[in-house]
Amino acid sequence: MAKRTHKAGATGRFGARYGVSVRRNAGIAMKKKATKYTCPVCHYPKVSRKSVGIWGCGKCGHTFAGGAWEPYTRASDTNNRIIRRNTDGATTADMAFIAQQAAIEYERARTAGELEEEE
């Protein structure tokens, strides 16, 4: 006979309460929070969350700010890219145009359903 229920994982403590999508989103957030990430300084996978938005490396002790659930957010990646391009010689007007085009392309892809929704 086939098994009727799925393994609940970390959200099993919620039981049948709150609905499937809420439990799924909570499980994804808990998984992101508990994952070990790579340190930007020593490049070891020892970065863990200290508190909301505060991340620290267990090896070298480097502490830095990040997202609530992940140390590296889409916004921080974009900011780092802009800073890198700025130091490489692009003008502010070029940077604004590039950022605007990237935002437009992202919104088009999202509305077309080409991108996977982040939960």
N, CA, C and O atoms as a Tinker XYZ file with bonds, in Angstrom:
   476  protein
     1  N      0.842000   -1.175000    0.000000    73     2
     2  CA     0.000000    0.000000    0.000000    64     1     3
     3  C      0.887000    1.238000    0.000000    63     2     4     5
     4  O      1.902000    1.280000    0.695000    81     3
     5  N      0.510000    2.228000   -0.767000    73     3     6
     6  CA     1.299000    3.448000   -0.898000    64     5     7
     7  C      1.203000    4.302000    0.361000    63     6     8     9
     8  O      0.202000    4.294000    1.077000    81     7
     9  N      2.277000    5.030000    0.598000    73     7    10
    10  CA     2.302000    5.940000    1.727000    64     9    11
    11  C      1.406000    7.137000    1.415000    63    10    12    13
    12  O      1.399000    7.618000    0.282000    81    11
    13  N      0.658000    7.619000    2.387000    73    11    14
    14  CA    -0.320000    8.663000    2.118000    64    13    15
    15  C      0.157000   10.067000    2.462000    63    14    16    17
    16  O     -0.388000   11.037000    1.934000    81    15
    17  N      1.138000   10.205000    3.313000    73    15    18
    18  CA     1.558000   11.542000    3.732000    64    17    19
    19  C      3.024000   11.777000    3.399000    63    18    20    21
    20  O      3.803000   10.836000    3.246000    81    19
    21  N      3.378000   13.040000    3.291000    73    19    22
    22  CA     4.757000   13.428000    3.029000    64    21    23
    23  C      5.476000   13.644000    4.348000    63    22    24    25
    24  O      4.846000   13.885000    5.377000    81    23
    25  N      6.800000   13.556000    4.313000    73    23    26
    26  CA     7.576000   13.888000    5.496000    64    25    27
    27  C      7.512000   15.386000    5.715000    63    26    28    29
    28  O      7.689000   16.153000    4.768000    81    27
    29  N      7.268000   15.809000    6.909000    73    27    30
    30  CA     7.017000   17.218000    7.195000    64    29    31
    31  C      8.301000   18.001000    7.418000    63    30    32    33
    32  O      8.333000   19.205000    7.165000    81    31
    33  N      9.357000   17.350000    7.886000    73    31    34
    34  CA    10.604000   18.066000    8.144000    64    33    35
    35  C     10.492000   18.957000    9.370000    63    34    36    37
    36  O      9.865000   18.588000   10.363000    81    35
    37  N     11.105000   20.132000    9.293000    73    35    38
    38  CA    11.146000   21.039000   10.439000    64    37    39
    39  C      9.783000   21.626000   10.761000    63    38    40    41
    40  O      9.555000   22.090000   11.878000    81    39
    41  N      8.876000   21.612000    9.797000    73    39    42
    42  CA     7.561000   22.202000   10.035000    64    41    43
    43  C      6.558000   21.174000   10.535000    63    42    44    45
    44  O      5.370000   21.481000   10.632000    81    43
    45  N      6.995000   19.981000   10.851000    73    43    46
    46  CA     6.115000   18.958000   11.379000    64    45    47
    47  C      5.504000   19.366000   12.707000    63    46    48    49
    48  O      4.433000   18.883000   13.074000    81    47
    49  N      6.167000   20.239000   13.418000    73    47    50
    50  CA     5.656000   20.691000   14.712000    64    49    51
    51  C      4.380000   21.515000   14.575000    63    50    52    53
    52  O      3.652000   21.697000   15.551000    81    51
    53  N      4.102000   22.017000   13.364000    73    51    54
    54  CA     2.884000   22.802000   13.161000    64    53    55
    55  C      1.662000   21.914000   12.954000    63    54    56    57
    56  O      0.529000   22.385000   13.050000    81    55
    57  N      1.885000   20.638000   12.673000    73    55    58
    58  CA     0.773000   19.716000   12.462000    64    57    59
    59  C     -0.017000   20.104000   11.227000    63    58    60    61
    60  O      0.556000   20.441000   10.190000    81    59
    61  N     -1.339000   20.054000   11.344000    73    59    62
    62  CA    -2.213000   20.375000   10.218000    64    61    63
    63  C     -2.632000   21.842000   10.231000    63    62    64    65
    64  O     -3.516000   22.239000    9.471000    81    63
    65  N     -2.014000   22.641000   11.078000    73    63    66
    66  CA    -2.421000   24.038000   11.226000    64    65    67
    67  C     -1.740000   24.953000   10.205000    63    66    68    69
    68  O     -0.690000   24.606000    9.664000    81    67
    69  N     -2.321000   26.091000    9.950000    73    67    70
    70  CA    -1.778000   27.234000    9.208000    64    69    71
    71  C     -1.798000   27.096000    7.691000    63    70    72    73
    72  O     -1.586000   28.097000    7.007000    81    71
    73  N     -2.034000   25.945000    7.140000    73    71    74
    74  CA    -2.103000   25.802000    5.691000    64    73    75
    75  C     -0.787000   25.347000    5.080000    63    74    76    77
    76  O      0.284000   25.549000    5.653000    81    75
    77  N     -0.886000   24.735000    3.915000    73    75    78
    78  CA     0.270000   24.137000    3.254000    64    77    79
    79  C      1.291000   25.188000    2.838000    63    78    80    81
    80  O      2.484000   25.023000    3.093000    81    79
    81  N      0.838000   26.268000    2.198000    73    79    82
    82  CA     1.795000   27.254000    1.675000    64    81    83
    83  C      2.527000   27.969000    2.804000    63    82    84    85
    84  O      3.712000   28.275000    2.671000    81    83
    85  N      1.845000   28.238000    3.909000    73    83    86
    86  CA     2.508000   28.897000    5.042000    64    85    87
    87  C      3.565000   27.977000    5.629000    63    86    88    89
    88  O      4.677000   28.414000    5.927000    81    87
    89  N      3.223000   26.697000    5.798000    73    87    90
    90  CA     4.202000   25.749000    6.331000    64    89    91
    91  C      5.376000   25.570000    5.376000    63    90    92    93
    92  O      6.518000   25.452000    5.818000    81    91
    93  N      5.108000   25.548000    4.067000    73    91    94
    94  CA     6.180000   25.410000    3.074000    64    93    95
    95  C      7.117000   26.612000    3.134000    63    94    96    97
    96  O      8.337000   26.448000    3.150000    81    95
    97  N      6.553000   27.823000    3.166000    73    95    98
    98  CA     7.386000   29.028000    3.241000    64    97    99
    99  C      8.199000   29.058000    4.525000    63    98   100   101
   100  O      9.368000   29.446000    4.515000    81    99
   101  N      7.586000   28.651000    5.629000    73    99   102
   102  CA     8.313000   28.614000    6.902000    64   101   103
   103  C      9.454000   27.606000    6.835000    63   102   104   105
   104  O     10.537000   27.866000    7.358000    81   103
   105  N      9.226000   26.468000    6.205000    73   103   106
   106  CA    10.276000   25.455000    6.063000    64   105   107
   107  C     11.438000   25.955000    5.224000    63   106   108   109
   108  O     12.598000   25.709000    5.555000    81   107
   109  N     11.131000   26.656000    4.139000    73   107   110
   110  CA    12.191000   27.214000    3.282000    64   109   111
   111  C     13.003000   28.240000    4.052000    63   110   112   113
   112  O     14.231000   28.255000    3.970000    81   111
   113  N     12.315000   29.104000    4.807000    73   111   114
   114  CA    13.020000   30.125000    5.586000    64   113   115
   115  C     13.898000   29.493000    6.659000    63   114   116   117
   116  O     15.030000   29.929000    6.868000    81   115
   117  N     13.389000   28.475000    7.337000    73   115   118
   118  CA    14.188000   27.810000    8.372000    64   117   119
   119  C     15.406000   27.116000    7.776000    63   118   120   121
   120  O     16.478000   27.104000    8.380000    81   119
   121  N     15.235000   26.537000    6.585000    73   119   122
   122  CA    16.358000   25.863000    5.930000    64   121   123
   123  C     17.433000   26.869000    5.536000    63   122   124   125
   124  O     18.621000   26.610000    5.730000    81   123
   125  N     17.027000   28.024000    4.981000    73   123   126
   126  CA    17.985000   29.066000    4.601000    64   125   127
   127  C     18.722000   29.591000    5.829000    63   126   128   129
   128  O     19.923000   29.857000    5.774000    81   127
   129  N     17.998000   29.739000    6.932000    73   127   130
   130  CA    18.578000   30.291000    8.152000    64   129   131
   131  C     19.646000   29.363000    8.738000    63   130   132   133
   132  O     20.662000   29.830000    9.253000    81   131
   133  N     19.417000   28.063000    8.660000    73   131   134
   134  CA    20.313000   27.108000    9.307000    64   133   135
   135  C     21.483000   26.671000    8.424000    63   134   136   137
   136  O     22.423000   26.048000    8.917000    81   135
   137  N     21.439000   26.988000    7.126000    73   135   138
   138  CA    22.491000   26.562000    6.204000    64   137   139
   139  C     23.807000   27.272000    6.502000    63   138   140   141
   140  O     23.814000   28.435000    6.904000    81   139
   141  N     24.913000   26.570000    6.305000    73   139   142
   142  CA    26.239000   27.186000    6.421000    64   141   143
   143  C     26.605000   27.796000    5.071000    63   142   144   145
   144  O     26.509000   27.134000    4.038000    81   143
   145  N     27.023000   29.056000    5.085000    73   143   146
   146  CA    27.383000   29.760000    3.857000    64   145   147
   147  C     28.883000   29.995000    3.816000    63   146   148   149
   148  O     29.570000   29.829000    4.824000    81   147
   149  N     29.393000   30.380000    2.653000    73   147   150
   150  CA    30.826000   30.595000    2.460000    64   149   151
   151  C     31.214000   31.983000    2.938000    63   150   152   153
   152  O     30.528000   32.963000    2.648000    81   151
   153  N     32.310000   32.063000    3.667000    73   151   154
   154  CA    32.803000   33.333000    4.201000    64   153   155
   155  C     33.432000   34.156000    3.078000    63   154   156   157
   156  O     34.178000   33.609000    2.266000    81   155
   157  N     33.145000   35.474000    3.013000    73   155   158
   158  CA    33.747000   36.306000    1.972000    64   157   159
   159  C     35.227000   36.583000    2.212000    63   158   160   161
   160  O     35.923000   37.026000    1.298000    81   159
   161  N     35.721000   36.329000    3.424000    73   159   162
   162  CA    37.121000   36.621000    3.751000    64   161   163
   163  C     37.990000   35.373000    3.622000    63   162   164   165
   164  O     38.963000   35.364000    2.867000    81   163
   165  N     37.636000   34.312000    4.365000    73   163   166
   166  CA    38.484000   33.112000    4.372000    64   165   167
   167  C     37.995000   32.030000    3.415000    63   166   168   169
   168  O     38.692000   31.034000    3.221000    81   167
   169  N     36.823000   32.194000    2.813000    73   167   170
   170  CA    36.258000   31.281000    1.809000    64   169   171
   171  C     36.001000   29.879000    2.345000    63   170   172   173
   172  O     36.047000   28.917000    1.579000    81   171
   173  N     35.732000   29.739000    3.642000    73   171   174
   174  CA    35.334000   28.471000    4.220000    64   173   175
   175  C     33.826000   28.493000    4.454000    63   174   176   177
   176  O     33.265000   29.551000    4.735000    81   175
   177  N     33.167000   27.352000    4.344000    73   175   178
   178  CA    31.717000   27.316000    4.574000    64   177   179
   179  C     31.380000   27.292000    6.065000    63   178   180   181
   180  O     30.846000   26.305000    6.571000    81   179
   181  N     31.692000   28.374000    6.755000    73   179   182
   182  CA    31.502000   28.440000    8.195000    64   181   183
   183  C     30.633000   29.618000    8.628000    63   182   184   185
   184  O     30.534000   29.893000    9.824000    81   183
   185  N     30.003000   30.317000    7.691000    73   183   186
   186  CA    29.186000   31.476000    8.047000    64   185   187
   187  C     27.826000   31.002000    8.534000    63   186   188   189
   188  O     27.136000   30.249000    7.846000    81   187
   189  N     27.450000   31.446000    9.723000    73   187   190
   190  CA    26.141000   31.113000   10.272000    64   189   191
   191  C     25.480000   32.387000   10.794000    63   190   192   193
   192  O     26.141000   33.405000   10.999000    81   191
   193  N     24.185000   32.315000   11.002000    73   191   194
   194  CA    23.413000   33.476000   11.429000    64   193   195
   195  C     23.548000   33.669000   12.926000    63   194   196   197
   196  O     23.334000   32.737000   13.700000    81   195
   197  N     23.909000   34.900000   13.341000    73   195   198
   198  CA    23.986000   35.230000   14.760000    64   197   199
   199  C     22.648000   35.761000   15.249000    63   198   200   201
   200  O     22.143000   35.333000   16.287000    81   199
   201  N     22.079000   36.690000   14.503000    73   199   202
   202  CA    20.739000   37.211000   14.764000    64   201   203
   203  C     20.203000   37.731000   13.442000    63   202   204   205
   204  O     20.842000   37.554000   12.405000    81   203
   205  N     19.049000   38.367000   13.462000    73   203   206
   206  CA    18.418000   38.814000   12.216000    64   205   207
   207  C     19.329000   39.805000   11.508000    63   206   208   209
   208  O     19.585000   40.894000   12.020000    81   207
   209  N     19.819000   39.430000   10.332000    73   207   210
   210  CA    20.658000   40.314000    9.522000    64   209   211
   211  C     22.118000   40.346000    9.921000    63   210   212   213
   212  O     22.904000   41.024000    9.259000    81   211
   213  N     22.520000   39.645000   10.971000    73   211   214
   214  CA    23.917000   39.625000   11.420000    64   213   215
   215  C     24.464000   38.217000   11.192000    63   214   216   217
   216  O     23.925000   37.239000   11.711000    81   215
   217  N     25.535000   38.125000   10.412000    73   215   218
   218  CA    26.139000   36.855000   10.057000    64   217   219
   219  C     27.596000   36.847000   10.488000    63   218   220   221
   220  O     28.265000   37.877000   10.417000    81   219
   221  N     28.095000   35.711000   10.931000    73   219   222
   222  CA    29.469000   35.626000   11.388000    64   221   223
   223  C     30.131000   34.330000   10.964000    63   222   224   225
   224  O     29.488000   33.283000   10.879000    81   223
   225  N     31.426000   34.416000   10.698000    73   223   226
   226  CA    32.208000   33.245000   10.307000    64   225   227
   227  C     32.746000   32.570000   11.565000    63   226   228   229
   228  O     33.309000   33.228000   12.440000    81   227
   229  N     32.572000   31.277000   11.644000    73   227   230
   230  CA    33.067000   30.531000   12.794000    64   229   231
   231  C     34.552000   30.273000   12.744000    63   230   232   233
   232  O     35.148000   29.915000   13.760000    81   231
   233  N     35.171000   30.445000   11.581000    73   231   234
   234  CA    36.604000   30.175000   11.452000    64   233   235
   235  C     37.439000   31.424000   11.705000    63   234   236   237
   236  O     38.298000   31.441000   12.587000    81   235
   237  N     37.176000   32.476000   10.918000    73   235   238
   238  CA    38.018000   33.669000   11.029000    64   237   239
   239  C     37.401000   34.759000   11.915000    63   238   240   241
   240  O     38.069000   35.743000   12.233000    81   239
   241  N     36.135000   34.593000   12.315000    73   239   242
   242  CA    35.500000   35.562000   13.198000    64   241   243
   243  C     34.953000   36.800000   12.502000    63   242   244   245
   244  O     34.510000   37.734000   13.169000    81   243
   245  N     34.977000   36.823000   11.178000    73   243   246
   246  CA    34.468000   37.975000   10.420000    64   245   247
   247  C     32.955000   38.083000   10.609000    63   246   248   249
   248  O     32.231000   37.112000   10.388000    81   247
   249  N     32.475000   39.264000   11.016000    73   247   250
   250  CA    31.054000   39.521000   11.206000    64   249   251
   251  C     30.613000   40.572000   10.205000    63   250   252   253
   252  O     31.304000   41.570000   10.000000    81   251
   253  N     29.464000   40.351000    9.582000    73   251   254
   254  CA    28.971000   41.303000    8.590000    64   253   255
   255  C     27.452000   41.275000    8.552000    63   254   256   257
   256  O     26.813000   40.360000    9.072000    81   255
   257  N     26.892000   42.301000    7.925000    73   255   258
   258  CA    25.443000   42.410000    7.790000    64   257   259
   259  C     24.998000   41.738000    6.504000    63   258   260   261
   260  O     25.715000   41.738000    5.504000    81   259
   261  N     23.820000   41.173000    6.545000    73   259   262
   262  CA    23.256000   40.523000    5.372000    64   261   263
   263  C     21.747000   40.546000    5.456000    63   262   264   265
   264  O     21.168000   41.395000    6.132000    81   263
   265  N     21.115000   39.621000    4.776000    73   263   266
   266  CA    19.663000   39.533000    4.811000    64   265   267
   267  C     19.187000   38.832000    6.065000    63   266   268   269
   268  O     19.989000   38.325000    6.850000    81   267
   269  N     17.882000   38.806000    6.249000    73   267   270
   270  CA    17.311000   38.166000    7.427000    64   269   271
   271  C     17.487000   36.654000    7.376000    63   270   272   273
   272  O     17.754000   36.030000    8.403000    81   271
   273  N     17.341000   36.055000    6.194000    73   271   274
   274  CA    17.410000   34.605000    6.068000    64   273   275
   275  C     18.673000   34.136000    5.372000    63   274   276   277
   276  O     19.122000   33.013000    5.606000    81   275
   277  N     19.260000   34.973000    4.517000    73   275   278
   278  CA    20.473000   34.623000    3.789000    64   277   279
   279  C     21.483000   35.762000    3.924000    63   278   280   281
   280  O     21.090000   36.927000    3.978000    81   279
   281  N     22.771000   35.446000    3.978000    73   279   282
   282  CA    23.755000   36.529000    4.116000    64   281   283
   283  C     23.919000   37.356000    2.848000    63   282   284   285
   284  O     24.293000   38.527000    2.918000    81   283
   285  N     23.644000   36.761000    1.691000    73   283   286
   286  CA    23.830000   37.462000    0.434000    64   285   287
   287  C     22.487000   37.543000   -0.281000    63   286   288   289
   288  O     21.972000   36.533000   -0.759000    81   287
   289  N     21.923000   38.738000   -0.352000    73   287   290
   290  CA    20.623000   38.922000   -0.989000    64   289   291
   291  C     20.800000   39.375000   -2.429000    63   290   292   293
   292  O     21.910000   39.699000   -2.853000    81   291
   293  N     19.714000   39.397000   -3.175000    73   291   294
   294  CA    19.771000   39.858000   -4.554000    64   293   295
   295  C     20.180000   41.331000   -4.600000    63   294   296   297
   296  O     20.925000   41.742000   -5.490000    81   295
   297  N     19.694000   42.125000   -3.643000    73   295   298
   298  CA    20.051000   43.545000   -3.602000    64   297   299
   299  C     21.538000   43.733000   -3.310000    63   298   300   301
   300  O     22.171000   44.607000   -3.903000    81   299
   301  N     22.104000   42.933000   -2.412000    73   299   302
   302  CA    23.527000   43.077000   -2.107000    64   301   303
   303  C     24.382000   42.654000   -3.294000    63   302   304   305
   304  O     25.432000   43.247000   -3.542000    81   303
   305  N     23.945000   41.630000   -4.033000    73   303   306
   306  CA    24.680000   41.224000   -5.234000    64   305   307
   307  C     24.678000   42.347000   -6.267000    63   306   308   309
   308  O     25.697000   42.620000   -6.901000    81   307
   309  N     23.520000   42.995000   -6.431000    73   307   310
   310  CA    23.419000   44.101000   -7.379000    64   309   311
   311  C     24.302000   45.264000   -6.952000    63   310   312   313
   312  O     24.999000   45.855000   -7.777000    81   311
   313  N     24.275000   45.593000   -5.664000    73   311   314
   314  CA    25.115000   46.686000   -5.162000    64   313   315
   315  C     26.595000   46.395000   -5.369000    63   314   316   317
   316  O     27.353000   47.275000   -5.777000    81   315
   317  N     27.004000   45.169000   -5.091000    73   315   318
   318  CA    28.416000   44.810000   -5.290000    64   317   319
   319  C     28.810000   44.910000   -6.758000    63   318   320   321
   320  O     29.914000   45.348000   -7.080000    81   319
   321  N     27.908000   44.503000   -7.648000    73   319   322
   322  CA    28.177000   44.594000   -9.083000    64   321   323
   323  C     28.323000   46.058000   -9.503000    63   322   324   325
   324  O     29.223000   46.402000  -10.269000    81   323
   325  N     27.440000   46.912000   -8.999000    73   323   326
   326  CA    27.502000   48.339000   -9.335000    64   325   327
   327  C     28.797000   48.956000   -8.824000    63   326   328   329
   328  O     29.442000   49.726000   -9.536000    81   327
   329  N     29.178000   48.628000   -7.606000    73   327   330
   330  CA    30.420000   49.158000   -7.033000    64   329   331
   331  C     31.621000   48.688000   -7.855000    63   330   332   333
   332  O     32.525000   49.470000   -8.149000    81   331
   333  N     31.622000   47.397000   -8.224000    73   331   334
   334  CA    32.738000   46.869000   -9.020000    64   333   335
   335  C     32.832000   47.572000  -10.370000    63   334   336   337
   336  O     33.924000   47.938000  -10.807000    81   335
   337  N     31.692000   47.762000  -11.031000    73   335   338
   338  CA    31.706000   48.443000  -12.325000    64   337   339
   339  C     32.134000   49.897000  -12.176000    63   338   340   341
   340  O     32.840000   50.432000  -13.030000    81   339
   341  N     31.706000   50.536000  -11.089000    73   339   342
   342  CA    32.081000   51.920000  -10.847000    64   341   343
   343  C     33.592000   52.056000  -10.688000    63   342   344   345
   344  O     34.195000   52.993000  -11.210000    81   343
   345  N     34.195000   51.127000   -9.973000    73   343   346
   346  CA    35.644000   51.191000   -9.788000    64   345   347
   347  C     36.384000   50.851000  -11.077000    63   346   348   349
   348  O     37.539000   51.237000  -11.254000    81   347
   349  N     35.718000   50.126000  -11.979000    73   347   350
   350  CA    36.350000   49.779000  -13.251000    64   349   351
   351  C     36.241000   50.896000  -14.277000    63   350   352   353
   352  O     36.792000   50.773000  -15.371000    81   351
   353  N     35.543000   51.986000  -13.957000    73   351   354
   354  CA    35.535000   53.142000  -14.845000    64   353   355
   355  C     34.216000   53.521000  -15.465000    63   354   356   357
   356  O     34.180000   54.467000  -16.252000    81   355
   357  N     33.132000   52.843000  -15.162000    73   355   358
   358  CA    31.843000   53.230000  -15.725000    64   357   359
   359  C     31.331000   54.488000  -15.025000    63   358   360   361
   360  O     31.571000   54.683000  -13.833000    81   359
   361  N     30.635000   55.329000  -15.762000    73   359   362
   362  CA    30.114000   56.572000  -15.184000    64   361   363
   363  C     28.824000   56.303000  -14.432000    63   362   364   365
   364  O     28.240000   55.225000  -14.547000    81   363
   365  N     28.385000   57.286000  -13.665000    73   363   366
   366  CA    27.158000   57.156000  -12.893000    64   365   367
   367  C     25.946000   57.007000  -13.803000    63   366   368   369
   368  O     25.035000   56.234000  -13.506000    81   367
   369  N     25.934000   57.740000  -14.904000    73   367   370
   370  CA    24.825000   57.635000  -15.849000    64   369   371
   371  C     24.775000   56.236000  -16.458000    63   370   372   373
   372  O     23.692000   55.678000  -16.636000    81   371
   373  N     25.941000   55.663000  -16.780000    73   371   374
   374  CA    25.988000   54.301000  -17.296000    64   373   375
   375  C     25.421000   53.326000  -16.266000    63   374   376   377
   376  O     24.651000   52.427000  -16.604000    81   375
   377  N     25.812000   53.517000  -15.005000    73   375   378
   378  CA    25.365000   52.624000  -13.942000    64   377   379
   379  C     23.859000   52.711000  -13.751000    63   378   380   381
   380  O     23.198000   51.690000  -13.563000    81   379
   381  N     23.311000   53.922000  -13.797000    73   379   382
   382  CA    21.869000   54.096000  -13.636000    64   381   383
   383  C     21.125000   53.420000  -14.789000    63   382   384   385
   384  O     20.101000   52.772000  -14.573000    81   383
   385  N     21.632000   53.568000  -15.996000    73   383   386
   386  CA    21.004000   52.953000  -17.163000    64   385   387
   387  C     21.053000   51.429000  -17.063000    63   386   388   389
   388  O     20.062000   50.755000  -17.342000    81   387
   389  N     22.199000   50.890000  -16.667000    73   387   390
   390  CA    22.356000   49.441000  -16.539000    64   389   391
   391  C     21.405000   48.897000  -15.481000    63   390   392   393
   392  O     20.764000   47.867000  -15.688000    81   391
   393  N     21.314000   49.591000  -14.344000    73   391   394
   394  CA    20.426000   49.146000  -13.275000    64   393   395
   395  C     18.969000   49.207000  -13.716000    63   394   396   397
   396  O     18.188000   48.307000  -13.407000    81   395
   397  N     18.604000   50.251000  -14.426000    73   395   398
   398  CA    17.234000   50.399000  -14.909000    64   397   399
   399  C     16.890000   49.286000  -15.898000    63   398   400   401
   400  O     15.812000   48.697000  -15.820000    81   399
   401  N     17.798000   49.001000  -16.823000    73   399   402
   402  CA    17.561000   47.941000  -17.799000    64   401   403
   403  C     17.444000   46.572000  -17.131000    63   402   404   405
   404  O     16.606000   45.756000  -17.513000    81   403
   405  N     18.290000   46.331000  -16.134000    73   403   406
   406  CA    18.242000   45.058000  -15.421000    64   405   407
   407  C     16.916000   44.904000  -14.689000    63   406   408   409
   408  O     16.339000   43.817000  -14.674000    81   407
   409  N     16.431000   45.976000  -14.087000    73   407   410
   410  CA    15.151000   45.924000  -13.379000    64   409   411
   411  C     13.999000   45.667000  -14.350000    63   410   412   413
   412  O     13.091000   44.891000  -14.051000    81   411
   413  N     14.038000   46.311000  -15.497000    73   411   414
   414  CA    12.988000   46.123000  -16.505000    64   413   415
   415  C     12.998000   44.678000  -17.010000    63   414   416   417
   416  O     11.945000   44.053000  -17.132000    81   415
   417  N     14.184000   44.152000  -17.302000    73   415   418
   418  CA    14.289000   42.773000  -17.792000    64   417   419
   419  C     13.812000   41.777000  -16.742000    63   418   420   421
   420  O     13.151000   40.790000  -17.067000    81   419
   421  N     14.145000   42.037000  -15.499000    73   419   422
   422  CA    13.715000   41.147000  -14.422000    64   421   423
   423  C     12.192000   41.137000  -14.304000    63   422   424   425
   424  O     11.586000   40.072000  -14.192000    81   423
   425  N     11.574000   42.313000  -14.328000    73   423   426
   426  CA    10.116000   42.395000  -14.216000    64   425   427
   427  C      9.433000   41.717000  -15.397000    63   426   428   429
   428  O      8.424000   41.034000  -15.224000    81   427
   429  N      9.980000   41.902000  -16.600000    73   427   430
   430  CA     9.403000   41.231000  -17.778000    64   429   431
   431  C      9.486000   39.714000  -17.637000    63   430   432   433
   432  O      8.519000   39.007000  -17.920000    81   431
   433  N     10.636000   39.218000  -17.202000    73   431   434
   434  CA    10.815000   37.774000  -17.042000    64   433   435
   435  C      9.899000   37.234000  -15.952000    63   434   436   437
   436  O      9.357000   36.136000  -16.082000    81   435
   437  N      9.726000   37.997000  -14.885000    73   435   438
   438  CA     8.862000   37.548000  -13.794000    64   437   439
   439  C      7.404000   37.484000  -14.219000    63   438   440   441
   440  O      6.703000   36.526000  -13.896000    81   439
   441  N      6.945000   38.497000  -14.938000    73   439   442
   442  CA     5.550000   38.489000  -15.380000    64   441   443
   443  C      5.308000   37.438000  -16.457000    63   442   444   445
   444  O      4.196000   36.925000  -16.579000    81   443
   445  N      6.331000   37.113000  -17.236000    73   443   446
   446  CA     6.195000   36.088000  -18.263000    64   445   447
   447  C      6.259000   34.683000  -17.672000    63   446   448   449
   448  O      5.980000   33.704000  -18.365000    81   447
   449  N      6.629000   34.579000  -16.387000    73   447   450
   450  CA     6.694000   33.277000  -15.739000    64   449   451
   451  C      7.981000   32.534000  -15.988000    63   450   452   453
   452  O      8.057000   31.335000  -15.719000    81   451
   453  N      9.011000   33.215000  -16.502000    73   451   454
   454  CA    10.283000   32.552000  -16.789000    64   453   455
   455  C     11.113000   32.339000  -15.535000    63   454   456   457
   456  O     11.960000   31.447000  -15.494000    81   455
   457  N     10.875000   33.160000  -14.499000    73   455   458
   458  CA    11.648000   33.054000  -13.274000    64   457   459
   459  C     10.886000   32.260000  -12.235000    63   458   460   461
   460  O      9.657000   32.315000  -12.173000    81   459
   461  N     11.620000   31.520000  -11.418000    73   459   462
   462  CA    11.013000   30.779000  -10.319000    64   461   463
   463  C     10.795000   31.760000   -9.170000    63   462   464   465
   464  O     11.699000   32.517000   -8.818000    81   463
   465  N      9.621000   31.748000   -8.597000    73   463   466
   466  CA     9.300000   32.669000   -7.505000    64   465   467
   467  C     10.095000   32.271000   -6.265000    63   466   468   469
   468  O     10.158000   31.090000   -5.923000    81   467
   469  N     10.698000   33.239000   -5.595000    73   467   470
   470  CA    11.415000   32.991000   -4.352000    64   469   471
   471  C     10.413000   32.985000   -3.228000    63   470   472   473
   472  O      9.498000   33.808000   -3.187000    81   471
   473  N     10.594000   32.039000   -2.305000    73   471   474
   474  CA     9.632000   31.931000   -1.212000    64   473   475
   475  C     10.313000   32.162000    0.104000    63   474   476
   476  O      9.666000   32.113000    1.150000    81   475
